[in-house]
Amino acid sequence: MNSLESTKYRNTLEAGGVPPAQALAHADALGEVLENIPTKDWVRAEIQALKFDMLKWMISLFLAQTSVAIGAVVVLIRYLPH
């Protein structure tokens, strides 16, 4: 929250009957909260990273599943009577 918005918010609180010290504390607290809200670009970057991680896991699990299936077929072929 920039200083102009902070001042306007504080003045609005004071006009509503909030003591000046308390209005200032509210404005400062709200400013800190608003500074920590993530941006759209940050959220998009995080989602992109998660998509990449999910793809890595899916490929790894697919390869592991395929290896187990091939191993099971080899065992069945080798140890079943002909």
mmCIF file of the N, C-alpha and C atoms, coordinates in Angstrom:
data_MODEL
# 
_entry.id   MODEL 
# 
loop_
_atom_site.group_PDB 
_atom_site.id 
_atom_site.type_symbol 
_atom_site.label_atom_id 
_atom_site.label_alt_id 
_atom_site.label_comp_id 
_atom_site.label_asym_id 
_atom_site.label_entity_id 
_atom_site.label_seq_id 
_atom_site.pdbx_PDB_ins_code 
_atom_site.Cartn_x 
_atom_site.Cartn_y 
_atom_site.Cartn_z 
_atom_site.occupancy 
_atom_site.B_iso_or_equiv 
_atom_site.pdbx_formal_charge 
_atom_site.auth_seq_id 
_atom_site.auth_comp_id 
_atom_site.auth_asym_id 
_atom_site.auth_atom_id 
_atom_site.pdbx_PDB_model_num 
ATOM 1   N N  . MET A 1 1  ? 0.862   -1.160  0.000   1.00 0.00 ? 1  MET A N  1 
ATOM 2   C CA . MET A 1 1  ? 0.000   0.000   0.000   1.00 0.00 ? 1  MET A CA 1 
ATOM 3   C C  . MET A 1 1  ? 0.909   1.224   0.000   1.00 0.00 ? 1  MET A C  1 
ATOM 4   N N  . ASN A 1 2  ? 0.708   2.113   -0.951  1.00 0.00 ? 2  ASN A N  1 
ATOM 5   C CA . ASN A 1 2  ? 1.568   3.301   -0.982  1.00 0.00 ? 2  ASN A CA 1 
ATOM 6   C C  . ASN A 1 2  ? 1.133   4.304   0.090   1.00 0.00 ? 2  ASN A C  1 
ATOM 7   N N  . SER A 1 3  ? 1.948   5.310   0.281   1.00 0.00 ? 3  SER A N  1 
ATOM 8   C CA . SER A 1 3  ? 1.709   6.250   1.389   1.00 0.00 ? 3  SER A CA 1 
ATOM 9   C C  . SER A 1 3  ? 0.413   7.033   1.207   1.00 0.00 ? 3  SER A C  1 
ATOM 10  N N  . LEU A 1 4  ? 0.033   7.339   -0.030  1.00 0.00 ? 4  LEU A N  1 
ATOM 11  C CA . LEU A 1 4  ? -1.206  8.078   -0.268  1.00 0.00 ? 4  LEU A CA 1 
ATOM 12  C C  . LEU A 1 4  ? -2.414  7.237   0.142   1.00 0.00 ? 4  LEU A C  1 
ATOM 13  N N  . GLU A 1 5  ? -2.415  5.960   -0.249  1.00 0.00 ? 5  GLU A N  1 
ATOM 14  C CA . GLU A 1 5  ? -3.516  5.081   0.132   1.00 0.00 ? 5  GLU A CA 1 
ATOM 15  C C  . GLU A 1 5  ? -3.539  4.876   1.642   1.00 0.00 ? 5  GLU A C  1 
ATOM 16  N N  . SER A 1 6  ? -2.355  4.765   2.245   1.00 0.00 ? 6  SER A N  1 
ATOM 17  C CA . SER A 1 6  ? -2.254  4.585   3.687   1.00 0.00 ? 6  SER A CA 1 
ATOM 18  C C  . SER A 1 6  ? -2.818  5.798   4.421   1.00 0.00 ? 6  SER A C  1 
ATOM 19  N N  . THR A 1 7  ? -2.479  6.972   3.947   1.00 0.00 ? 7  THR A N  1 
ATOM 20  C CA . THR A 1 7  ? -2.986  8.200   4.566   1.00 0.00 ? 7  THR A CA 1 
ATOM 21  C C  . THR A 1 7  ? -4.496  8.305   4.409   1.00 0.00 ? 7  THR A C  1 
ATOM 22  N N  . LYS A 1 8  ? -4.997  7.985   3.233   1.00 0.00 ? 8  LYS A N  1 
ATOM 23  C CA . LYS A 1 8  ? -6.439  8.047   2.991   1.00 0.00 ? 8  LYS A CA 1 
ATOM 24  C C  . LYS A 1 8  ? -7.160  7.042   3.887   1.00 0.00 ? 8  LYS A C  1 
ATOM 25  N N  . TYR A 1 9  ? -6.613  5.834   4.014   1.00 0.00 ? 9  TYR A N  1 
ATOM 26  C CA . TYR A 1 9  ? -7.212  4.811   4.880   1.00 0.00 ? 9  TYR A CA 1 
ATOM 27  C C  . TYR A 1 9  ? -7.216  5.277   6.333   1.00 0.00 ? 9  TYR A C  1 
ATOM 28  N N  . ARG A 1 10 ? -6.079  5.831   6.769   1.00 0.00 ? 10 ARG A N  1 
ATOM 29  C CA . ARG A 1 10 ? -5.974  6.326   8.143   1.00 0.00 ? 10 ARG A CA 1 
ATOM 30  C C  . ARG A 1 10 ? -6.974  7.459   8.391   1.00 0.00 ? 10 ARG A C  1 
ATOM 31  N N  . ASN A 1 11 ? -7.079  8.379   7.431   1.00 0.00 ? 11 ASN A N  1 
ATOM 32  C CA . ASN A 1 11 ? -8.037  9.494   7.581   1.00 0.00 ? 11 ASN A CA 1 
ATOM 33  C C  . ASN A 1 11 ? -9.476  8.992   7.621   1.00 0.00 ? 11 ASN A C  1 
ATOM 34  N N  . THR A 1 12 ? -9.775  7.962   6.822   1.00 0.00 ? 12 THR A N  1 
ATOM 35  C CA . THR A 1 12 ? -11.123 7.394   6.833   1.00 0.00 ? 12 THR A CA 1 
ATOM 36  C C  . THR A 1 12 ? -11.435 6.776   8.192   1.00 0.00 ? 12 THR A C  1 
ATOM 37  N N  . LEU A 1 13 ? -10.456 6.069   8.748   1.00 0.00 ? 13 LEU A N  1 
ATOM 38  C CA . LEU A 1 13 ? -10.651 5.482   10.076  1.00 0.00 ? 13 LEU A CA 1 
ATOM 39  C C  . LEU A 1 13 ? -10.846 6.568   11.135  1.00 0.00 ? 13 LEU A C  1 
ATOM 40  N N  . GLU A 1 14 ? -10.024 7.608   11.067  1.00 0.00 ? 14 GLU A N  1 
ATOM 41  C CA . GLU A 1 14 ? -10.137 8.703   12.040  1.00 0.00 ? 14 GLU A CA 1 
ATOM 42  C C  . GLU A 1 14 ? -11.483 9.406   11.911  1.00 0.00 ? 14 GLU A C  1 
ATOM 43  N N  . ALA A 1 15 ? -11.953 9.571   10.674  1.00 0.00 ? 15 ALA A N  1 
ATOM 44  C CA . ALA A 1 15 ? -13.260 10.210  10.469  1.00 0.00 ? 15 ALA A CA 1 
ATOM 45  C C  . ALA A 1 15 ? -14.385 9.351   11.036  1.00 0.00 ? 15 ALA A C  1 
ATOM 46  N N  . GLY A 1 16 ? -14.157 8.067   11.095  1.00 0.00 ? 16 GLY A N  1 
ATOM 47  C CA . GLY A 1 16 ? -15.149 7.152   11.652  1.00 0.00 ? 16 GLY A CA 1 
ATOM 48  C C  . GLY A 1 16 ? -15.087 7.046   13.164  1.00 0.00 ? 16 GLY A C  1 
ATOM 49  N N  . GLY A 1 17 ? -14.164 7.765   13.785  1.00 0.00 ? 17 GLY A N  1 
ATOM 50  C CA . GLY A 1 17 ? -14.111 7.777   15.234  1.00 0.00 ? 17 GLY A CA 1 
ATOM 51  C C  . GLY A 1 17 ? -13.000 6.934   15.842  1.00 0.00 ? 17 GLY A C  1 
ATOM 52  N N  . VAL A 1 18 ? -12.119 6.393   15.021  1.00 0.00 ? 18 VAL A N  1 
ATOM 53  C CA . VAL A 1 18 ? -11.008 5.600   15.540  1.00 0.00 ? 18 VAL A CA 1 
ATOM 54  C C  . VAL A 1 18 ? -9.910  6.560   16.002  1.00 0.00 ? 18 VAL A C  1 
ATOM 55  N N  . PRO A 1 19 ? -9.334  6.324   17.185  1.00 0.00 ? 19 PRO A N  1 
ATOM 56  C CA . PRO A 1 19 ? -8.258  7.196   17.658  1.00 0.00 ? 19 PRO A CA 1 
ATOM 57  C C  . PRO A 1 19 ? -7.082  7.210   16.676  1.00 0.00 ? 19 PRO A C  1 
ATOM 58  N N  . PRO A 1 20 ? -6.388  8.359   16.541  1.00 0.00 ? 20 PRO A N  1 
ATOM 59  C CA . PRO A 1 20 ? -5.309  8.477   15.547  1.00 0.00 ? 20 PRO A CA 1 
ATOM 60  C C  . PRO A 1 20 ? -4.210  7.409   15.680  1.00 0.00 ? 20 PRO A C  1 
ATOM 61  N N  . ALA A 1 21 ? -3.802  7.086   16.893  1.00 0.00 ? 21 ALA A N  1 
ATOM 62  C CA . ALA A 1 21 ? -2.739  6.083   17.069  1.00 0.00 ? 21 ALA A CA 1 
ATOM 63  C C  . ALA A 1 21 ? -3.209  4.715   16.584  1.00 0.00 ? 21 ALA A C  1 
ATOM 64  N N  . GLN A 1 22 ? -4.455  4.389   16.878  1.00 0.00 ? 22 GLN A N  1 
ATOM 65  C CA . GLN A 1 22 ? -5.003  3.110   16.458  1.00 0.00 ? 22 GLN A CA 1 
ATOM 66  C C  . GLN A 1 22 ? -5.193  3.079   14.935  1.00 0.00 ? 22 GLN A C  1 
ATOM 67  N N  . ALA A 1 23 ? -5.629  4.198   14.359  1.00 0.00 ? 23 ALA A N  1 
ATOM 68  C CA . ALA A 1 23 ? -5.799  4.278   12.905  1.00 0.00 ? 23 ALA A CA 1 
ATOM 69  C C  . ALA A 1 23 ? -4.459  4.110   12.201  1.00 0.00 ? 23 ALA A C  1 
ATOM 70  N N  . LEU A 1 24 ? -3.414  4.697   12.752  1.00 0.00 ? 24 LEU A N  1 
ATOM 71  C CA . LEU A 1 24 ? -2.074  4.551   12.174  1.00 0.00 ? 24 LEU A CA 1 
ATOM 72  C C  . LEU A 1 24 ? -1.621  3.102   12.249  1.00 0.00 ? 24 LEU A C  1 
ATOM 73  N N  . ALA A 1 25 ? -1.865  2.442   13.387  1.00 0.00 ? 25 ALA A N  1 
ATOM 74  C CA . ALA A 1 25 ? -1.484  1.035   13.535  1.00 0.00 ? 25 ALA A CA 1 
ATOM 75  C C  . ALA A 1 25 ? -2.236  0.167   12.535  1.00 0.00 ? 25 ALA A C  1 
ATOM 76  N N  . HIS A 1 26 ? -3.517  0.430   12.348  1.00 0.00 ? 26 HIS A N  1 
ATOM 77  C CA . HIS A 1 26 ? -4.302  -0.322  11.369  1.00 0.00 ? 26 HIS A CA 1 
ATOM 78  C C  . HIS A 1 26 ? -3.753  -0.123  9.956   1.00 0.00 ? 26 HIS A C  1 
ATOM 79  N N  . ALA A 1 27 ? -3.455  1.105   9.608   1.00 0.00 ? 27 ALA A N  1 
ATOM 80  C CA . ALA A 1 27 ? -2.944  1.412   8.267   1.00 0.00 ? 27 ALA A CA 1 
ATOM 81  C C  . ALA A 1 27 ? -1.599  0.730   8.035   1.00 0.00 ? 27 ALA A C  1 
ATOM 82  N N  . ASP A 1 28 ? -0.718  0.754   9.044   1.00 0.00 ? 28 ASP A N  1 
ATOM 83  C CA . ASP A 1 28 ? 0.582   0.093   8.907   1.00 0.00 ? 28 ASP A CA 1 
ATOM 84  C C  . ASP A 1 28 ? 0.424   -1.414  8.767   1.00 0.00 ? 28 ASP A C  1 
ATOM 85  N N  . ALA A 1 29 ? -0.453  -1.993  9.578   1.00 0.00 ? 29 ALA A N  1 
ATOM 86  C CA . ALA A 1 29 ? -0.666  -3.442  9.520   1.00 0.00 ? 29 ALA A CA 1 
ATOM 87  C C  . ALA A 1 29 ? -1.237  -3.855  8.170   1.00 0.00 ? 29 ALA A C  1 
ATOM 88  N N  . LEU A 1 30 ? -2.195  -3.104  7.681   1.00 0.00 ? 30 LEU A N  1 
ATOM 89  C CA . LEU A 1 30 ? -2.784  -3.424  6.379   1.00 0.00 ? 30 LEU A CA 1 
ATOM 90  C C  . LEU A 1 30 ? -1.750  -3.272  5.271   1.00 0.00 ? 30 LEU A C  1 
ATOM 91  N N  . GLY A 1 31 ? -0.896  -2.267  5.375   1.00 0.00 ? 31 GLY A N  1 
ATOM 92  C CA . GLY A 1 31 ? 0.161   -2.083  4.378   1.00 0.00 ? 31 GLY A CA 1 
ATOM 93  C C  . GLY A 1 31 ? 1.112   -3.265  4.338   1.00 0.00 ? 31 GLY A C  1 
ATOM 94  N N  . GLU A 1 32 ? 1.465   -3.795  5.506   1.00 0.00 ? 32 GLU A N  1 
ATOM 95  C CA . GLU A 1 32 ? 2.361   -4.955  5.551   1.00 0.00 ? 32 GLU A CA 1 
ATOM 96  C C  . GLU A 1 32 ? 1.700   -6.184  4.935   1.00 0.00 ? 32 GLU A C  1 
ATOM 97  N N  . VAL A 1 33 ? 0.424   -6.371  5.223   1.00 0.00 ? 33 VAL A N  1 
ATOM 98  C CA . VAL A 1 33 ? -0.294  -7.519  4.662   1.00 0.00 ? 33 VAL A CA 1 
ATOM 99  C C  . VAL A 1 33 ? -0.356  -7.412  3.146   1.00 0.00 ? 33 VAL A C  1 
ATOM 100 N N  . LEU A 1 34 ? -0.671  -6.233  2.639   1.00 0.00 ? 34 LEU A N  1 
ATOM 101 C CA . LEU A 1 34 ? -0.808  -6.063  1.198   1.00 0.00 ? 34 LEU A CA 1 
ATOM 102 C C  . LEU A 1 34 ? 0.528   -6.190  0.467   1.00 0.00 ? 34 LEU A C  1 
ATOM 103 N N  . GLU A 1 35 ? 1.629   -5.893  1.145   1.00 0.00 ? 35 GLU A N  1 
ATOM 104 C CA . GLU A 1 35 ? 2.931   -6.052  0.514   1.00 0.00 ? 35 GLU A CA 1 
ATOM 105 C C  . GLU A 1 35 ? 3.311   -7.516  0.327   1.00 0.00 ? 35 GLU A C  1 
ATOM 106 N N  . ASN A 1 36 ? 2.726   -8.399  1.141   1.00 0.00 ? 36 ASN A N  1 
ATOM 107 C CA . ASN A 1 36 ? 3.085   -9.812  1.094   1.00 0.00 ? 36 ASN A CA 1 
ATOM 108 C C  . ASN A 1 36 ? 2.137   -10.651 0.244   1.00 0.00 ? 36 ASN A C  1 
ATOM 109 N N  . ILE A 1 37 ? 1.215   -10.021 -0.439  1.00 0.00 ? 37 ILE A N  1 
ATOM 110 C CA . ILE A 1 37 ? 0.309   -10.765 -1.322  1.00 0.00 ? 37 ILE A CA 1 
ATOM 111 C C  . ILE A 1 37 ? 1.075   -11.117 -2.595  1.00 0.00 ? 37 ILE A C  1 
ATOM 112 N N  . PRO A 1 38 ? 1.036   -12.386 -3.000  1.00 0.00 ? 38 PRO A N  1 
ATOM 113 C CA . PRO A 1 38 ? 1.782   -12.778 -4.199  1.00 0.00 ? 38 PRO A CA 1 
ATOM 114 C C  . PRO A 1 38 ? 1.187   -12.158 -5.466  1.00 0.00 ? 38 PRO A C  1 
ATOM 115 N N  . THR A 1 39 ? 2.059   -11.932 -6.430  1.00 0.00 ? 39 THR A N  1 
ATOM 116 C CA . THR A 1 39 ? 1.619   -11.370 -7.711  1.00 0.00 ? 39 THR A CA 1 
ATOM 117 C C  . THR A 1 39 ? 1.205   -12.494 -8.656  1.00 0.00 ? 39 THR A C  1 
ATOM 118 N N  . LYS A 1 40 ? 0.530   -12.128 -9.725  1.00 0.00 ? 40 LYS A N  1 
ATOM 119 C CA . LYS A 1 40 ? 0.122   -13.115 -10.722 1.00 0.00 ? 40 LYS A CA 1 
ATOM 120 C C  . LYS A 1 40 ? 1.334   -13.802 -11.341 1.00 0.00 ? 40 LYS A C  1 
ATOM 121 N N  . ASP A 1 41 ? 2.391   -13.042 -11.596 1.00 0.00 ? 41 ASP A N  1 
ATOM 122 C CA . ASP A 1 41 ? 3.590   -13.634 -12.195 1.00 0.00 ? 41 ASP A CA 1 
ATOM 123 C C  . ASP A 1 41 ? 4.214   -14.667 -11.270 1.00 0.00 ? 41 ASP A C  1 
ATOM 124 N N  . TRP A 1 42 ? 4.245   -14.380 -9.972  1.00 0.00 ? 42 TRP A N  1 
ATOM 125 C CA . TRP A 1 42 ? 4.805   -15.335 -9.012  1.00 0.00 ? 42 TRP A CA 1 
ATOM 126 C C  . TRP A 1 42 ? 3.967   -16.614 -8.980  1.00 0.00 ? 42 TRP A C  1 
ATOM 127 N N  . VAL A 1 43 ? 2.636   -16.455 -8.977  1.00 0.00 ? 43 VAL A N  1 
ATOM 128 C CA . VAL A 1 43 ? 1.748   -17.616 -8.943  1.00 0.00 ? 43 VAL A CA 1 
ATOM 129 C C  . VAL A 1 43 ? 1.921   -18.443 -10.211 1.00 0.00 ? 43 VAL A C  1 
ATOM 130 N N  . ARG A 1 44 ? 2.007   -17.782 -11.348 1.00 0.00 ? 44 ARG A N  1 
ATOM 131 C CA . ARG A 1 44 ? 2.207   -18.513 -12.610 1.00 0.00 ? 44 ARG A CA 1 
ATOM 132 C C  . ARG A 1 44 ? 3.524   -19.272 -12.613 1.00 0.00 ? 44 ARG A C  1 
ATOM 133 N N  . ALA A 1 45 ? 4.579   -18.661 -12.104 1.00 0.00 ? 45 ALA A N  1 
ATOM 134 C CA . ALA A 1 45 ? 5.879   -19.329 -12.046 1.00 0.00 ? 45 ALA A CA 1 
ATOM 135 C C  . ALA A 1 45 ? 5.817   -20.547 -11.130 1.00 0.00 ? 45 ALA A C  1 
ATOM 136 N N  . GLU A 1 46 ? 5.141   -20.423 -10.006 1.00 0.00 ? 46 GLU A N  1 
ATOM 137 C CA . GLU A 1 46 ? 5.018   -21.555 -9.084  1.00 0.00 ? 46 GLU A CA 1 
ATOM 138 C C  . GLU A 1 46 ? 4.213   -22.689 -9.711  1.00 0.00 ? 46 GLU A C  1 
ATOM 139 N N  . ILE A 1 47 ? 3.137   -22.350 -10.401 1.00 0.00 ? 47 ILE A N  1 
ATOM 140 C CA . ILE A 1 47 ? 2.323   -23.372 -11.058 1.00 0.00 ? 47 ILE A CA 1 
ATOM 141 C C  . ILE A 1 47 ? 3.132   -24.067 -12.140 1.00 0.00 ? 47 ILE A C  1 
ATOM 142 N N  . GLN A 1 48 ? 3.915   -23.308 -12.897 1.00 0.00 ? 48 GLN A N  1 
ATOM 143 C CA . GLN A 1 48 ? 4.748   -23.892 -13.940 1.00 0.00 ? 48 GLN A CA 1 
ATOM 144 C C  . GLN A 1 48 ? 5.759   -24.855 -13.333 1.00 0.00 ? 48 GLN A C  1 
ATOM 145 N N  . ALA A 1 49 ? 6.361   -24.480 -12.216 1.00 0.00 ? 49 ALA A N  1 
ATOM 146 C CA . ALA A 1 49 ? 7.329   -25.355 -11.559 1.00 0.00 ? 49 ALA A CA 1 
ATOM 147 C C  . ALA A 1 49 ? 6.638   -26.630 -11.056 1.00 0.00 ? 49 ALA A C  1 
ATOM 148 N N  . LEU A 1 50 ? 5.435   -26.488 -10.518 1.00 0.00 ? 50 LEU A N  1 
ATOM 149 C CA . LEU A 1 50 ? 4.707   -27.660 -10.048 1.00 0.00 ? 50 LEU A CA 1 
ATOM 150 C C  . LEU A 1 50 ? 4.325   -28.584 -11.196 1.00 0.00 ? 50 LEU A C  1 
ATOM 151 N N  . LYS A 1 51 ? 3.941   -28.003 -12.327 1.00 0.00 ? 51 LYS A N  1 
ATOM 152 C CA . LYS A 1 51 ? 3.617   -28.822 -13.502 1.00 0.00 ? 51 LYS A CA 1 
ATOM 153 C C  . LYS A 1 51 ? 4.833   -29.629 -13.927 1.00 0.00 ? 51 LYS A C  1 
ATOM 154 N N  . PHE A 1 52 ? 6.008   -29.002 -13.929 1.00 0.00 ? 52 PHE A N  1 
ATOM 155 C CA . PHE A 1 52 ? 7.231   -29.683 -14.316 1.00 0.00 ? 52 PHE A CA 1 
ATOM 156 C C  . PHE A 1 52 ? 7.540   -30.815 -13.337 1.00 0.00 ? 52 PHE A C  1 
ATOM 157 N N  . ASP A 1 53 ? 7.380   -30.560 -12.039 1.00 0.00 ? 53 ASP A N  1 
ATOM 158 C CA . ASP A 1 53 ? 7.620   -31.599 -11.032 1.00 0.00 ? 53 ASP A CA 1 
ATOM 159 C C  . ASP A 1 53 ? 6.645   -32.762 -11.202 1.00 0.00 ? 53 ASP A C  1 
ATOM 160 N N  . MET A 1 54 ? 5.390   -32.452 -11.462 1.00 0.00 ? 54 MET A N  1 
ATOM 161 C CA . MET A 1 54 ? 4.403   -33.514 -11.672 1.00 0.00 ? 54 MET A CA 1 
ATOM 162 C C  . MET A 1 54 ? 4.752   -34.351 -12.891 1.00 0.00 ? 54 MET A C  1 
ATOM 163 N N  . LEU A 1 55 ? 5.201   -33.704 -13.948 1.00 0.00 ? 55 LEU A N  1 
ATOM 164 C CA . LEU A 1 55 ? 5.575   -34.426 -15.160 1.00 0.00 ? 55 LEU A CA 1 
ATOM 165 C C  . LEU A 1 55 ? 6.758   -35.349 -14.887 1.00 0.00 ? 55 LEU A C  1 
ATOM 166 N N  . LYS A 1 56 ? 7.752   -34.870 -14.140 1.00 0.00 ? 56 LYS A N  1 
ATOM 167 C CA . LYS A 1 56 ? 8.897   -35.721 -13.793 1.00 0.00 ? 56 LYS A CA 1 
ATOM 168 C C  . LYS A 1 56 ? 8.439   -36.950 -13.009 1.00 0.00 ? 56 LYS A C  1 
ATOM 169 N N  . TRP A 1 57 ? 7.553   -36.760 -12.033 1.00 0.00 ? 57 TRP A N  1 
ATOM 170 C CA . TRP A 1 57 ? 7.071   -37.885 -11.248 1.00 0.00 ? 57 TRP A CA 1 
ATOM 171 C C  . TRP A 1 57 ? 6.260   -38.854 -12.101 1.00 0.00 ? 57 TRP A C  1 
ATOM 172 N N  . MET A 1 58 ? 5.432   -38.323 -12.974 1.00 0.00 ? 58 MET A N  1 
ATOM 173 C CA . MET A 1 58 ? 4.614   -39.192 -13.820 1.00 0.00 ? 58 MET A CA 1 
ATOM 174 C C  . MET A 1 58 ? 5.485   -40.044 -14.730 1.00 0.00 ? 58 MET A C  1 
ATOM 175 N N  . ILE A 1 59 ? 6.506   -39.446 -15.328 1.00 0.00 ? 59 ILE A N  1 
ATOM 176 C CA . ILE A 1 59 ? 7.398   -40.201 -16.205 1.00 0.00 ? 59 ILE A CA 1 
ATOM 177 C C  . ILE A 1 59 ? 8.166   -41.247 -15.405 1.00 0.00 ? 59 ILE A C  1 
ATOM 178 N N  . SER A 1 60 ? 8.656   -40.867 -14.222 1.00 0.00 ? 60 SER A N  1 
ATOM 179 C CA . SER A 1 60 ? 9.391   -41.817 -13.385 1.00 0.00 ? 60 SER A CA 1 
ATOM 180 C C  . SER A 1 60 ? 8.510   -42.996 -12.989 1.00 0.00 ? 60 SER A C  1 
ATOM 181 N N  . LEU A 1 61 ? 7.282   -42.715 -12.574 1.00 0.00 ? 61 LEU A N  1 
ATOM 182 C CA . LEU A 1 61 ? 6.375   -43.792 -12.182 1.00 0.00 ? 61 LEU A CA 1 
ATOM 183 C C  . LEU A 1 61 ? 5.968   -44.651 -13.370 1.00 0.00 ? 61 LEU A C  1 
ATOM 184 N N  . PHE A 1 62 ? 5.810   -44.057 -14.525 1.00 0.00 ? 62 PHE A N  1 
ATOM 185 C CA . PHE A 1 62 ? 5.495   -44.824 -15.730 1.00 0.00 ? 62 PHE A CA 1 
ATOM 186 C C  . PHE A 1 62 ? 6.627   -45.786 -16.054 1.00 0.00 ? 62 PHE A C  1 
ATOM 187 N N  . LEU A 1 63 ? 7.870   -45.297 -15.975 1.00 0.00 ? 63 LEU A N  1 
ATOM 188 C CA . LEU A 1 63 ? 9.016   -46.168 -16.255 1.00 0.00 ? 63 LEU A CA 1 
ATOM 189 C C  . LEU A 1 63 ? 9.126   -47.289 -15.220 1.00 0.00 ? 63 LEU A C  1 
ATOM 190 N N  . ALA A 1 64 ? 8.879   -46.969 -13.955 1.00 0.00 ? 64 ALA A N  1 
ATOM 191 C CA . ALA A 1 64 ? 8.930   -47.998 -12.909 1.00 0.00 ? 64 ALA A CA 1 
ATOM 192 C C  . ALA A 1 64 ? 7.835   -49.046 -13.121 1.00 0.00 ? 64 ALA A C  1 
ATOM 193 N N  . GLN A 1 65 ? 6.651   -48.602 -13.448 1.00 0.00 ? 65 GLN A N  1 
ATOM 194 C CA . GLN A 1 65 ? 5.544   -49.525 -13.686 1.00 0.00 ? 65 GLN A CA 1 
ATOM 195 C C  . GLN A 1 65 ? 5.829   -50.415 -14.888 1.00 0.00 ? 65 GLN A C  1 
ATOM 196 N N  . THR A 1 66 ? 6.368   -49.835 -15.936 1.00 0.00 ? 66 THR A N  1 
ATOM 197 C CA . THR A 1 66 ? 6.713   -50.605 -17.127 1.00 0.00 ? 66 THR A CA 1 
ATOM 198 C C  . THR A 1 66 ? 7.783   -51.634 -16.812 1.00 0.00 ? 66 THR A C  1 
ATOM 199 N N  . SER A 1 67 ? 8.778   -51.247 -16.026 1.00 0.00 ? 67 SER A N  1 
ATOM 200 C CA . SER A 1 67 ? 9.838   -52.184 -15.643 1.00 0.00 ? 67 SER A CA 1 
ATOM 201 C C  . SER A 1 67 ? 9.280   -53.346 -14.840 1.00 0.00 ? 67 SER A C  1 
ATOM 202 N N  . VAL A 1 68 ? 8.388   -53.080 -13.919 1.00 0.00 ? 68 VAL A N  1 
ATOM 203 C CA . VAL A 1 68 ? 7.778   -54.144 -13.119 1.00 0.00 ? 68 VAL A CA 1 
ATOM 204 C C  . VAL A 1 68 ? 6.951   -55.065 -14.012 1.00 0.00 ? 68 VAL A C  1 
ATOM 205 N N  . ALA A 1 69 ? 6.205   -54.499 -14.937 1.00 0.00 ? 69 ALA A N  1 
ATOM 206 C CA . ALA A 1 69 ? 5.388   -55.312 -15.833 1.00 0.00 ? 69 ALA A CA 1 
ATOM 207 C C  . ALA A 1 69 ? 6.261   -56.191 -16.719 1.00 0.00 ? 69 ALA A C  1 
ATOM 208 N N  . ILE A 1 70 ? 7.325   -55.637 -17.259 1.00 0.00 ? 70 ILE A N  1 
ATOM 209 C CA . ILE A 1 70 ? 8.227   -56.428 -18.110 1.00 0.00 ? 70 ILE A CA 1 
ATOM 210 C C  . ILE A 1 70 ? 8.897   -57.520 -17.278 1.00 0.00 ? 70 ILE A C  1 
ATOM 211 N N  . GLY A 1 71 ? 9.315   -57.180 -16.072 1.00 0.00 ? 71 GLY A N  1 
ATOM 212 C CA . GLY A 1 71 ? 9.911   -58.180 -15.189 1.00 0.00 ? 71 GLY A CA 1 
ATOM 213 C C  . GLY A 1 71 ? 8.941   -59.308 -14.874 1.00 0.00 ? 71 GLY A C  1 
ATOM 214 N N  . ALA A 1 72 ? 7.686   -58.979 -14.630 1.00 0.00 ? 72 ALA A N  1 
ATOM 215 C CA . ALA A 1 72 ? 6.682   -60.004 -14.348 1.00 0.00 ? 72 ALA A CA 1 
ATOM 216 C C  . ALA A 1 72 ? 6.475   -60.910 -15.554 1.00 0.00 ? 72 ALA A C  1 
ATOM 217 N N  . VAL A 1 73 ? 6.435   -60.354 -16.736 1.00 0.00 ? 73 VAL A N  1 
ATOM 218 C CA . VAL A 1 73 ? 6.273   -61.158 -17.949 1.00 0.00 ? 73 VAL A CA 1 
ATOM 219 C C  . VAL A 1 73 ? 7.478   -62.079 -18.136 1.00 0.00 ? 73 VAL A C  1 
ATOM 220 N N  . VAL A 1 74 ? 8.685   -61.573 -17.914 1.00 0.00 ? 74 VAL A N  1 
ATOM 221 C CA . VAL A 1 74 ? 9.892   -62.399 -18.048 1.00 0.00 ? 74 VAL A CA 1 
ATOM 222 C C  . VAL A 1 74 ? 9.854   -63.547 -17.044 1.00 0.00 ? 74 VAL A C  1 
ATOM 223 N N  . VAL A 1 75 ? 9.466   -63.272 -15.809 1.00 0.00 ? 75 VAL A N  1 
ATOM 224 C CA . VAL A 1 75 ? 9.380   -64.333 -14.791 1.00 0.00 ? 75 VAL A CA 1 
ATOM 225 C C  . VAL A 1 75 ? 8.340   -65.362 -15.193 1.00 0.00 ? 75 VAL A C  1 
ATOM 226 N N  . LEU A 1 76 ? 7.185   -64.924 -15.671 1.00 0.00 ? 76 LEU A N  1 
ATOM 227 C CA . LEU A 1 76 ? 6.147   -65.868 -16.090 1.00 0.00 ? 76 LEU A CA 1 
ATOM 228 C C  . LEU A 1 76 ? 6.616   -66.723 -17.253 1.00 0.00 ? 76 LEU A C  1 
ATOM 229 N N  . ILE A 1 77 ? 7.290   -66.141 -18.208 1.00 0.00 ? 77 ILE A N  1 
ATOM 230 C CA . ILE A 1 77 ? 7.776   -66.897 -19.367 1.00 0.00 ? 77 ILE A CA 1 
ATOM 231 C C  . ILE A 1 77 ? 8.844   -67.899 -18.933 1.00 0.00 ? 77 ILE A C  1 
ATOM 232 N N  . ARG A 1 78 ? 9.728   -67.491 -18.056 1.00 0.00 ? 78 ARG A N  1 
ATOM 233 C CA . ARG A 1 78 ? 10.839  -68.342 -17.659 1.00 0.00 ? 78 ARG A CA 1 
ATOM 234 C C  . ARG A 1 78 ? 10.397  -69.492 -16.768 1.00 0.00 ? 78 ARG A C  1 
ATOM 235 N N  . TYR A 1 79 ? 9.479   -69.254 -15.838 1.00 0.00 ? 79 TYR A N  1 
ATOM 236 C CA . TYR A 1 79 ? 9.154   -70.276 -14.846 1.00 0.00 ? 79 TYR A CA 1 
ATOM 237 C C  . TYR A 1 79 ? 7.856   -71.023 -15.072 1.00 0.00 ? 79 TYR A C  1 
ATOM 238 N N  . LEU A 1 80 ? 7.070   -70.638 -16.037 1.00 0.00 ? 80 LEU A N  1 
ATOM 239 C CA . LEU A 1 80 ? 5.879   -71.428 -16.368 1.00 0.00 ? 80 LEU A CA 1 
ATOM 240 C C  . LEU A 1 80 ? 6.283   -72.622 -17.212 1.00 0.00 ? 80 LEU A C  1 
ATOM 241 N N  . PRO A 1 81 ? 5.631   -73.748 -17.009 1.00 0.00 ? 81 PRO A N  1 
ATOM 242 C CA . PRO A 1 81 ? 5.992   -74.916 -17.825 1.00 0.00 ? 81 PRO A CA 1 
ATOM 243 C C  . PRO A 1 81 ? 5.632   -74.675 -19.292 1.00 0.00 ? 81 PRO A C  1 
ATOM 244 N N  . HIS A 1 82 ? 6.435   -75.186 -20.139 1.00 0.00 ? 82 HIS A N  1 
ATOM 245 C CA . HIS A 1 82 ? 6.233   -75.005 -21.594 1.00 0.00 ? 82 HIS A CA 1 
ATOM 246 C C  . HIS A 1 82 ? 5.409   -76.102 -22.162 1.00 0.00 ? 82 HIS A C  1 
# 
